[in-house]
Amino acid sequence: MTLWEIRNKQSVLIDSLDPNLMPAVFDRLNEMGFAAGQSILCLRRSPLKGPLVLQVGDCVYSLEQSIANHINISAA
């Protein structure tokens, strides 16, 4: 299951980042806290395949589908 499949107000854990991501994107996601074992809360799913609004620790980020599809998750 990928982060793009998360439901509104659902909490999940990150399993892994796809190693096929561009190195700069992979590194930036790690810097932002998107690392294995990290808990993520979906604050909002935008309509019409718009970005996800996610809480990681004390920070809030938005991710588009092309990135969220490369983050593997499991139930928290």
N, CA, C and O atoms as a CHARMM CRD file, in Angstrom:
* protein
*
  304
    1    1 MET  N      0.84900  -1.17400   0.00000 PROA 1      0.00000
    2    1 MET  CA     0.00000   0.00000   0.00000 PROA 1      0.00000
    3    1 MET  C      0.90000   1.24500   0.00000 PROA 1      0.00000
    4    1 MET  O      1.93200   1.27000   0.67000 PROA 1      0.00000
    5    2 THR  N      0.50300   2.26300  -0.74800 PROA 2      0.00000
    6    2 THR  CA     1.30100   3.48900  -0.81200 PROA 2      0.00000
    7    2 THR  C      0.59200   4.62100  -0.07100 PROA 2      0.00000
    8    2 THR  O     -0.59400   4.53200   0.24600 PROA 2      0.00000
    9    3 LEU  N      1.33800   5.67200   0.19400 PROA 3      0.00000
   10    3 LEU  CA     0.79600   6.81700   0.91800 PROA 3      0.00000
   11    3 LEU  C     -0.37000   7.44900   0.17100 PROA 3      0.00000
   12    3 LEU  O     -1.25300   8.03700   0.79600 PROA 3      0.00000
   13    4 TRP  N     -0.39100   7.33900  -1.14900 PROA 4      0.00000
   14    4 TRP  CA    -1.48800   7.91500  -1.92300 PROA 4      0.00000
   15    4 TRP  C     -2.82400   7.27000  -1.55500 PROA 4      0.00000
   16    4 TRP  O     -3.87200   7.88200  -1.75900 PROA 4      0.00000
   17    5 GLU  N     -2.81000   6.06200  -1.02400 PROA 5      0.00000
   18    5 GLU  CA    -4.04600   5.34000  -0.68200 PROA 5      0.00000
   19    5 GLU  C     -4.56600   5.66000   0.71700 PROA 5      0.00000
   20    5 GLU  O     -5.60800   5.13600   1.11100 PROA 5      0.00000
   21    6 ILE  N     -3.87300   6.50200   1.47300 PROA 6      0.00000
   22    6 ILE  CA    -4.29300   6.84200   2.82500 PROA 6      0.00000
   23    6 ILE  C     -5.65500   7.53600   2.79500 PROA 6      0.00000
   24    6 ILE  O     -5.96300   8.29600   1.87600 PROA 6      0.00000
   25    7 ARG  N     -6.45800   7.25800   3.81600 PROA 7      0.00000
   26    7 ARG  CA    -7.77300   7.89100   3.93500 PROA 7      0.00000
   27    7 ARG  C     -7.66400   9.15200   4.78600 PROA 7      0.00000
   28    7 ARG  O     -6.72000   9.31200   5.55900 PROA 7      0.00000
   29    8 ASN  N     -8.62400  10.02600   4.63700 PROA 8      0.00000
   30    8 ASN  CA    -8.68200  11.24600   5.42900 PROA 8      0.00000
   31    8 ASN  C     -8.73400  10.90100   6.91700 PROA 8      0.00000
   32    8 ASN  O     -9.51600  10.04000   7.32300 PROA 8      0.00000
   33    9 LYS  N     -7.91600  11.55700   7.73000 PROA 9      0.00000
   34    9 LYS  CA    -7.81800  11.39400   9.18700 PROA 9      0.00000
   35    9 LYS  C     -7.21500  10.04400   9.60000 PROA 9      0.00000
   36    9 LYS  O     -7.28300   9.68600  10.77600 PROA 9      0.00000
   37   10 GLN  N     -6.63800   9.30200   8.67900 PROA 10     0.00000
   38   10 GLN  CA    -6.01400   8.00900   8.98100 PROA 10     0.00000
   39   10 GLN  C     -4.55000   8.21800   9.36100 PROA 10     0.00000
   40   10 GLN  O     -3.85700   9.05600   8.78400 PROA 10     0.00000
   41   11 SER  N     -4.09100   7.43400  10.34900 PROA 11     0.00000
   42   11 SER  CA    -2.66900   7.40800  10.71800 PROA 11     0.00000
   43   11 SER  C     -2.05600   6.12300  10.19200 PROA 11     0.00000
   44   11 SER  O     -2.66800   5.05800  10.26600 PROA 11     0.00000
   45   12 VAL  N     -0.85300   6.22700   9.66500 PROA 12     0.00000
   46   12 VAL  CA    -0.13000   5.07000   9.13700 PROA 12     0.00000
   47   12 VAL  C      1.34000   5.18700   9.51800 PROA 12     0.00000
   48   12 VAL  O      1.79100   6.22300  10.00600 PROA 12     0.00000
   49   13 LEU  N      2.07400   4.11100   9.28700 PROA 13     0.00000
   50   13 LEU  CA     3.52100   4.11000   9.47300 PROA 13     0.00000
   51   13 LEU  C      4.19000   3.94600   8.11300 PROA 13     0.00000
   52   13 LEU  O      3.69800   3.21800   7.25100 PROA 13     0.00000
   53   14 ILE  N      5.30100   4.62100   7.93400 PROA 14     0.00000
   54   14 ILE  CA     6.06300   4.45900   6.69300 PROA 14     0.00000
   55   14 ILE  C      6.86400   3.17100   6.78200 PROA 14     0.00000
   56   14 ILE  O      7.58300   2.94100   7.75500 PROA 14     0.00000
   57   15 ASP  N      6.73600   2.33400   5.76400 PROA 15     0.00000
   58   15 ASP  CA     7.54400   1.11800   5.64600 PROA 15     0.00000
   59   15 ASP  C      8.86500   1.42600   4.95400 PROA 15     0.00000
   60   15 ASP  O      9.93400   1.04700   5.43200 PROA 15     0.00000
   61   16 SER  N      8.77700   2.12700   3.80800 PROA 16     0.00000
   62   16 SER  CA     9.99100   2.42000   3.03800 PROA 16     0.00000
   63   16 SER  C      9.69300   3.45500   1.96100 PROA 16     0.00000
   64   16 SER  O      8.54300   3.69000   1.59000 PROA 16     0.00000
   65   17 LEU  N     10.75600   4.05500   1.48000 PROA 17     0.00000
   66   17 LEU  CA    10.67700   4.91700   0.30700 PROA 17     0.00000
   67   17 LEU  C     11.17800   4.12000  -0.88300 PROA 17     0.00000
   68   17 LEU  O     12.13000   3.34800  -0.76800 PROA 17     0.00000
   69   18 ASP  N     10.54200   4.30600  -2.01200 PROA 18     0.00000
   70   18 ASP  CA    10.94500   3.61600  -3.23500 PROA 18     0.00000
   71   18 ASP  C     12.36300   4.03900  -3.61200 PROA 18     0.00000
   72   18 ASP  O     12.61600   5.22600  -3.82100 PROA 18     0.00000
   73   19 PRO  N     13.29100   3.08500  -3.70200 PROA 19     0.00000
   74   19 PRO  CA    14.66900   3.44500  -4.05300 PROA 19     0.00000
   75   19 PRO  C     14.81000   3.97800  -5.48200 PROA 19     0.00000
   76   19 PRO  O     15.86800   4.49100  -5.84600 PROA 19     0.00000
   77   20 ASN  N     13.75800   3.86300  -6.29100 PROA 20     0.00000
   78   20 ASN  CA    13.80400   4.37700  -7.65800 PROA 20     0.00000
   79   20 ASN  C     13.47700   5.86600  -7.75000 PROA 20     0.00000
   80   20 ASN  O     13.52000   6.44500  -8.83500 PROA 20     0.00000
   81   21 LEU  N     13.15100   6.48800  -6.61200 PROA 21     0.00000
   82   21 LEU  CA    12.94300   7.93800  -6.61300 PROA 21     0.00000
   83   21 LEU  C     14.24300   8.63000  -7.00700 PROA 21     0.00000
   84   21 LEU  O     15.32900   8.10100  -6.77200 PROA 21     0.00000
   85   22 MET  N     14.13300   9.79200  -7.59500 PROA 22     0.00000
   86   22 MET  CA    15.32800  10.57300  -7.88800 PROA 22     0.00000
   87   22 MET  C     16.06400  10.80900  -6.57400 PROA 22     0.00000
   88   22 MET  O     15.42700  11.08700  -5.55800 PROA 22     0.00000
   89   23 PRO  N     17.39000  10.70600  -6.57200 PROA 23     0.00000
   90   23 PRO  CA    18.15100  10.85700  -5.32800 PROA 23     0.00000
   91   23 PRO  C     17.84300  12.14800  -4.56600 PROA 23     0.00000
   92   23 PRO  O     17.77300  12.13400  -3.33700 PROA 23     0.00000
   93   24 ALA  N     17.66100  13.24800  -5.27200 PROA 24     0.00000
   94   24 ALA  CA    17.36100  14.51500  -4.60300 PROA 24     0.00000
   95   24 ALA  C     16.01600  14.46400  -3.88600 PROA 24     0.00000
   96   24 ALA  O     15.88300  14.99400  -2.78300 PROA 24     0.00000
   97   25 VAL  N     15.02100  13.83500  -4.50000 PROA 25     0.00000
   98   25 VAL  CA    13.69100  13.70200  -3.88900 PROA 25     0.00000
   99   25 VAL  C     13.77000  12.75400  -2.70100 PROA 25     0.00000
  100   25 VAL  O     13.21500  13.04300  -1.64200 PROA 25     0.00000
  101   26 PHE  N     14.44800  11.63500  -2.86400 PROA 26     0.00000
  102   26 PHE  CA    14.63300  10.65400  -1.79300 PROA 26     0.00000
  103   26 PHE  C     15.28300  11.32600  -0.57200 PROA 26     0.00000
  104   26 PHE  O     14.81100  11.16300   0.55300 PROA 26     0.00000
  105   27 ASP  N     16.34800  12.06600  -0.79700 PROA 27     0.00000
  106   27 ASP  CA    17.05400  12.74100   0.29500 PROA 27     0.00000
  107   27 ASP  C     16.18500  13.80200   0.96000 PROA 27     0.00000
  108   27 ASP  O     16.17800  13.92600   2.18400 PROA 27     0.00000
  109   28 ARG  N     15.45700  14.56300   0.15800 PROA 28     0.00000
  110   28 ARG  CA    14.59600  15.61600   0.72100 PROA 28     0.00000
  111   28 ARG  C     13.48400  15.02400   1.56100 PROA 28     0.00000
  112   28 ARG  O     13.17700  15.55100   2.63000 PROA 28     0.00000
  113   29 LEU  N     12.87400  13.94000   1.10500 PROA 29     0.00000
  114   29 LEU  CA    11.82800  13.28600   1.90300 PROA 29     0.00000
  115   29 LEU  C     12.39100  12.81600   3.24700 PROA 29     0.00000
  116   29 LEU  O     11.73700  12.96600   4.27900 PROA 29     0.00000
  117   30 ASN  N     13.58500  12.25600   3.24000 PROA 30     0.00000
  118   30 ASN  CA    14.22200  11.83400   4.48800 PROA 30     0.00000
  119   30 ASN  C     14.45700  13.02800   5.40900 PROA 30     0.00000
  120   30 ASN  O     14.21700  12.93500   6.61300 PROA 30     0.00000
  121   31 GLU  N     14.91800  14.13600   4.86400 PROA 31     0.00000
  122   31 GLU  CA    15.13500  15.35100   5.65400 PROA 31     0.00000
  123   31 GLU  C     13.84100  15.85200   6.28600 PROA 31     0.00000
  124   31 GLU  O     13.85200  16.39100   7.39300 PROA 31     0.00000
  125   32 MET  N     12.72800  15.67300   5.58300 PROA 32     0.00000
  126   32 MET  CA    11.42900  16.12400   6.06400 PROA 32     0.00000
  127   32 MET  C     10.82500  15.16600   7.08600 PROA 32     0.00000
  128   32 MET  O      9.80200  15.48000   7.69500 PROA 32     0.00000
  129   33 GLY  N     11.43900  14.01100   7.28100 PROA 33     0.00000
  130   33 GLY  CA    10.93700  13.05600   8.26800 PROA 33     0.00000
  131   33 GLY  C     10.21800  11.87100   7.67800 PROA 33     0.00000
  132   33 GLY  O      9.71200  11.03700   8.42900 PROA 33     0.00000
  133   34 PHE  N     10.14900  11.75900   6.36700 PROA 34     0.00000
  134   34 PHE  CA     9.50500  10.62700   5.70600 PROA 34     0.00000
  135   34 PHE  C     10.49400   9.46100   5.66700 PROA 34     0.00000
  136   34 PHE  O     11.11900   9.19200   4.64100 PROA 34     0.00000
  137   35 ALA  N     10.62100   8.77700   6.80100 PROA 35     0.00000
  138   35 ALA  CA    11.57800   7.67400   6.93600 PROA 35     0.00000
  139   35 ALA  C     10.86300   6.46400   7.52900 PROA 35     0.00000
  140   35 ALA  O      9.81300   6.59800   8.15900 PROA 35     0.00000
  141   36 ALA  N     11.43300   5.29900   7.32600 PROA 36     0.00000
  142   36 ALA  CA    10.83600   4.05100   7.83500 PROA 36     0.00000
  143   36 ALA  C     10.55000   4.17000   9.32800 PROA 36     0.00000
  144   36 ALA  O     11.38400   4.62900  10.10700 PROA 36     0.00000
  145   37 GLY  N      9.34100   3.74200   9.70300 PROA 37     0.00000
  146   37 GLY  CA     8.92800   3.76000  11.09700 PROA 37     0.00000
  147   37 GLY  C      8.23200   5.03400  11.53200 PROA 37     0.00000
  148   37 GLY  O      7.64500   5.07400  12.61400 PROA 37     0.00000
  149   38 GLN  N      8.28400   6.07300  10.71600 PROA 38     0.00000
  150   38 GLN  CA     7.66800   7.35800  11.06600 PROA 38     0.00000
  151   38 GLN  C      6.15300   7.28600  10.92500 PROA 38     0.00000
  152   38 GLN  O      5.64000   6.73200   9.95200 PROA 38     0.00000
  153   39 SER  N      5.44300   7.84400  11.89200 PROA 39     0.00000
  154   39 SER  CA     3.98500   7.92000  11.85200 PROA 39     0.00000
  155   39 SER  C      3.55700   9.14400  11.04000 PROA 39     0.00000
  156   39 SER  O      4.15400  10.21600  11.14300 PROA 39     0.00000
  157   40 ILE  N      2.51600   8.96100  10.23400 PROA 40     0.00000
  158   40 ILE  CA     1.99000  10.03100   9.37900 PROA 40     0.00000
  159   40 ILE  C      0.47700  10.09600   9.58400 PROA 40     0.00000
  160   40 ILE  O     -0.19000   9.06400   9.65600 PROA 40     0.00000
  161   41 LEU  N     -0.05400  11.29900   9.67700 PROA 41     0.00000
  162   41 LEU  CA    -1.50300  11.50100   9.78500 PROA 41     0.00000
  163   41 LEU  C     -1.96200  12.28400   8.56500 PROA 41     0.00000
  164   41 LEU  O     -1.38400  13.31600   8.22400 PROA 41     0.00000
  165   42 CYS  N     -3.00700  11.78600   7.90900 PROA 42     0.00000
  166   42 CYS  CA    -3.58700  12.49300   6.76300 PROA 42     0.00000
  167   42 CYS  C     -4.56600  13.53400   7.30100 PROA 42     0.00000
  168   42 CYS  O     -5.60400  13.18100   7.86300 PROA 42     0.00000
  169   43 LEU  N     -4.24100  14.80100   7.13200 PROA 43     0.00000
  170   43 LEU  CA    -5.12300  15.87300   7.57400 PROA 43     0.00000
  171   43 LEU  C     -6.19800  16.18700   6.54800 PROA 43     0.00000
  172   43 LEU  O     -7.30700  16.59400   6.89500 PROA 43     0.00000
  173   44 ARG  N     -5.85200  15.99100   5.26600 PROA 44     0.00000
  174   44 ARG  CA    -6.81500  16.31800   4.21500 PROA 44     0.00000
  175   44 ARG  C     -6.43600  15.64300   2.90900 PROA 44     0.00000
  176   44 ARG  O     -5.26800  15.59300   2.52300 PROA 44     0.00000
  177   45 ARG  N     -7.45700  15.12600   2.24200 PROA 45     0.00000
  178   45 ARG  CA    -7.30800  14.63700   0.86200 PROA 45     0.00000
  179   45 ARG  C     -7.98700  15.66800  -0.02200 PROA 45     0.00000
  180   45 ARG  O     -9.19700  15.87700   0.07900 PROA 45     0.00000
  181   46 SER  N     -7.23400  16.29900  -0.86700 PROA 46     0.00000
  182   46 SER  CA    -7.80500  17.31200  -1.75900 PROA 46     0.00000
  183   46 SER  C     -8.62300  16.63700  -2.85300 PROA 46     0.00000
  184   46 SER  O     -8.30100  15.52500  -3.27000 PROA 46     0.00000
  185   47 PRO  N     -9.68100  17.30200  -3.32100 PROA 47     0.00000
  186   47 PRO  CA   -10.49600  16.70000  -4.38900 PROA 47     0.00000
  187   47 PRO  C     -9.75100  16.65200  -5.71300 PROA 47     0.00000
  188   47 PRO  O     -8.75200  17.34300  -5.91000 PROA 47     0.00000
  189   48 LEU  N    -10.25500  15.82700  -6.61100 PROA 48     0.00000
  190   48 LEU  CA    -9.76000  15.71600  -7.97900 PROA 48     0.00000
  191   48 LEU  C     -8.26600  15.41300  -8.05600 PROA 48     0.00000
  192   48 LEU  O     -7.53800  16.01800  -8.84200 PROA 48     0.00000
  193   49 LYS  N     -7.82500  14.47700  -7.23500 PROA 49     0.00000
  194   49 LYS  CA    -6.42900  14.04200  -7.21300 PROA 49     0.00000
  195   49 LYS  C     -5.45900  15.16600  -6.87100 PROA 49     0.00000
  196   49 LYS  O     -4.30700  15.16300  -7.30500 PROA 49     0.00000
  197   50 GLY  N     -5.94100  16.12700  -6.08500 PROA 50     0.00000
  198   50 GLY  CA    -5.07600  17.19300  -5.59300 PROA 50     0.00000
  199   50 GLY  C     -4.14800  16.63500  -4.52700 PROA 50     0.00000
  200   50 GLY  O     -4.23200  15.45300  -4.19600 PROA 50     0.00000
  201   51 PRO  N     -3.27400  17.45800  -3.98900 PROA 51     0.00000
  202   51 PRO  CA    -2.27000  16.96300  -3.03800 PROA 51     0.00000
  203   51 PRO  C     -2.87000  16.49600  -1.71700 PROA 51     0.00000
  204   51 PRO  O     -3.95300  16.92000  -1.31600 PROA 51     0.00000
  205   52 LEU  N     -2.13400  15.61100  -1.05600 PROA 52     0.00000
  206   52 LEU  CA    -2.46500  15.19600   0.30400 PROA 52     0.00000
  207   52 LEU  C     -1.85800  16.20400   1.25900 PROA 52     0.00000
  208   52 LEU  O     -0.76300  16.71200   1.01800 PROA 52     0.00000
  209   53 VAL  N     -2.56100  16.49500   2.34100 PROA 53     0.00000
  210   53 VAL  CA    -2.00100  17.32900   3.40000 PROA 53     0.00000
  211   53 VAL  C     -1.73300  16.38800   4.56700 PROA 53     0.00000
  212   53 VAL  O     -2.64700  15.76100   5.10200 PROA 53     0.00000
  213   54 LEU  N     -0.45600  16.29900   4.95300 PROA 54     0.00000
  214   54 LEU  CA    -0.01200  15.28700   5.91300 PROA 54     0.00000
  215   54 LEU  C      0.72200  15.92000   7.07900 PROA 54     0.00000
  216   54 LEU  O      1.42600  16.91800   6.92300 PROA 54     0.00000
  217   55 GLN  N      0.54700  15.32000   8.25600 PROA 55     0.00000
  218   55 GLN  CA     1.30000  15.75100   9.42400 PROA 55     0.00000
  219   55 GLN  C      2.36200  14.70800   9.73500 PROA 55     0.00000
  220   55 GLN  O      2.06800  13.52100   9.87200 PROA 55     0.00000
  221   56 VAL  N      3.60400  15.17300   9.84400 PROA 56     0.00000
  222   56 VAL  CA     4.74300  14.33000  10.19800 PROA 56     0.00000
  223   56 VAL  C      5.37300  14.99400  11.41900 PROA 56     0.00000
  224   56 VAL  O      5.99800  16.04800  11.30200 PROA 56     0.00000
  225   57 GLY  N      5.21000  14.38400  12.57800 PROA 57     0.00000
  226   57 GLY  CA     5.68200  15.02400  13.79900 PROA 57     0.00000
  227   57 GLY  C      4.94400  16.32900  14.00500 PROA 57     0.00000
  228   57 GLY  O      3.71300  16.34400  14.01100 PROA 57     0.00000
  229   58 ASP  N      5.66800  17.42800  14.17400 PROA 58     0.00000
  230   58 ASP  CA     5.06100  18.74400  14.36900 PROA 58     0.00000
  231   58 ASP  C      4.91400  19.53300  13.07800 PROA 58     0.00000
  232   58 ASP  O      4.49300  20.68900  13.10700 PROA 58     0.00000
  233   59 CYS  N      5.24900  18.93400  11.96000 PROA 59     0.00000
  234   59 CYS  CA     5.24500  19.63200  10.66900 PROA 59     0.00000
  235   59 CYS  C      4.09100  19.16300   9.78800 PROA 59     0.00000
  236   59 CYS  O      3.62900  18.02700   9.89500 PROA 59     0.00000
  237   60 VAL  N      3.63900  20.05700   8.92000 PROA 60     0.00000
  238   60 VAL  CA     2.57100  19.75200   7.96600 PROA 60     0.00000
  239   60 VAL  C      3.12700  19.95600   6.55900 PROA 60     0.00000
  240   60 VAL  O      3.75200  20.97500   6.26400 PROA 60     0.00000
  241   61 TYR  N      2.88600  18.96800   5.69900 PROA 61     0.00000
  242   61 TYR  CA     3.37500  19.00000   4.32000 PROA 61     0.00000
  243   61 TYR  C      2.25300  18.62900   3.37300 PROA 61     0.00000
  244   61 TYR  O      1.27300  18.00100   3.77200 PROA 61     0.00000
  245   62 SER  N      2.39900  19.02000   2.11700 PROA 62     0.00000
  246   62 SER  CA     1.49800  18.52200   1.07600 PROA 62     0.00000
  247   62 SER  C      2.35300  17.76300   0.06100 PROA 62     0.00000
  248   62 SER  O      3.45500  18.18200  -0.29300 PROA 62     0.00000
  249   63 LEU  N      1.81400  16.64700  -0.38800 PROA 63     0.00000
  250   63 LEU  CA     2.50800  15.81600  -1.37800 PROA 63     0.00000
  251   63 LEU  C      1.56000  15.50500  -2.51900 PROA 63     0.00000
  252   63 LEU  O      0.38600  15.19900  -2.30800 PROA 63     0.00000
  253   64 GLU  N      2.07900  15.58700  -3.71500 PROA 64     0.00000
  254   64 GLU  CA     1.27900  15.23300  -4.87600 PROA 64     0.00000
  255   64 GLU  C      1.35100  13.72400  -5.11100 PROA 64     0.00000
  256   64 GLU  O      2.19500  13.03400  -4.54000 PROA 64     0.00000
  257   65 GLN  N      0.46500  13.23600  -5.94700 PROA 65     0.00000
  258   65 GLN  CA     0.34300  11.80600  -6.20800 PROA 65     0.00000
  259   65 GLN  C      1.64200  11.19500  -6.72100 PROA 65     0.00000
  260   65 GLN  O      1.98500  10.07700  -6.33600 PROA 65     0.00000
  261   66 SER  N      2.35900  11.89300  -7.56900 PROA 66     0.00000
  262   66 SER  CA     3.57600  11.32500  -8.16200 PROA 66     0.00000
  263   66 SER  C      4.64000  11.01100  -7.11600 PROA 66     0.00000
  264   66 SER  O      5.47700  10.13700  -7.34300 PROA 66     0.00000
  265   67 ILE  N      4.63100  11.69400  -5.98700 PROA 67     0.00000
  266   67 ILE  CA     5.57300  11.41400  -4.89400 PROA 67     0.00000
  267   67 ILE  C      4.95500  10.42400  -3.92100 PROA 67     0.00000
  268   67 ILE  O      5.61100   9.46400  -3.51800 PROA 67     0.00000
  269   68 ALA  N      3.70200  10.64300  -3.53600 PROA 68     0.00000
  270   68 ALA  CA     3.04100   9.78100  -2.54800 PROA 68     0.00000
  271   68 ALA  C      2.98500   8.32100  -3.00800 PROA 68     0.00000
  272   68 ALA  O      2.99200   7.41300  -2.17700 PROA 68     0.00000
  273   69 ASN  N      2.92900   8.08900  -4.30500 PROA 69     0.00000
  274   69 ASN  CA     2.90300   6.71600  -4.83000 PROA 69     0.00000
  275   69 ASN  C      4.20900   5.97000  -4.59800 PROA 69     0.00000
  276   69 ASN  O      4.25500   4.75100  -4.76900 PROA 69     0.00000
  277   70 HSD  N      5.26000   6.66400  -4.21500 PROA 70     0.00000
  278   70 HSD  CA     6.56900   6.05200  -3.99200 PROA 70     0.00000
  279   70 HSD  C      6.90700   5.87900  -2.51500 PROA 70     0.00000
  280   70 HSD  O      8.04900   5.57700  -2.16800 PROA 70     0.00000
  281   71 ILE  N      5.90700   6.07200  -1.63800 PROA 71     0.00000
  282   71 ILE  CA     6.11500   5.90700  -0.19800 PROA 71     0.00000
  283   71 ILE  C      5.23600   4.75200   0.26100 PROA 71     0.00000
  284   71 ILE  O      4.00900   4.84900   0.23600 PROA 71     0.00000
  285   72 ASN  N      5.86100   3.66900   0.67800 PROA 72     0.00000
  286   72 ASN  CA     5.14600   2.46400   1.11100 PROA 72     0.00000
  287   72 ASN  C      4.77100   2.58900   2.57900 PROA 72     0.00000
  288   72 ASN  O      5.58400   3.01300   3.40100 PROA 72     0.00000
  289   73 ILE  N      3.52600   2.21500   2.90900 PROA 73     0.00000
  290   73 ILE  CA     3.01400   2.38100   4.26400 PROA 73     0.00000
  291   73 ILE  C      2.37000   1.09400   4.78500 PROA 73     0.00000
  292   73 ILE  O      2.10900   0.15400   4.03400 PROA 73     0.00000
  293   74 SER  N      2.12400   1.08700   6.09200 PROA 74     0.00000
  294   74 SER  CA     1.33800   0.02500   6.72700 PROA 74     0.00000
  295   74 SER  C      0.48100   0.68000   7.81600 PROA 74     0.00000
  296   74 SER  O      0.73800   1.81400   8.22100 PROA 74     0.00000
  297   75 ALA  N     -0.52900  -0.04100   8.27900 PROA 75     0.00000
  298   75 ALA  CA    -1.42600   0.48800   9.31300 PROA 75     0.00000
  299   75 ALA  C     -0.64800   0.77400  10.58500 PROA 75     0.00000
  300   75 ALA  O      0.27300   0.04000  10.94300 PROA 75     0.00000
  301   76 ALA  N     -1.02600   1.84600  11.26000 PROA 76     0.00000
  302   76 ALA  CA    -0.34700   2.23100  12.50500 PROA 76     0.00000
  303   76 ALA  C     -0.79000   1.36900  13.66400 PROA 76     0.00000
  304   76 ALA  O     -0.32000   1.55500  14.78600 PROA 76     0.00000
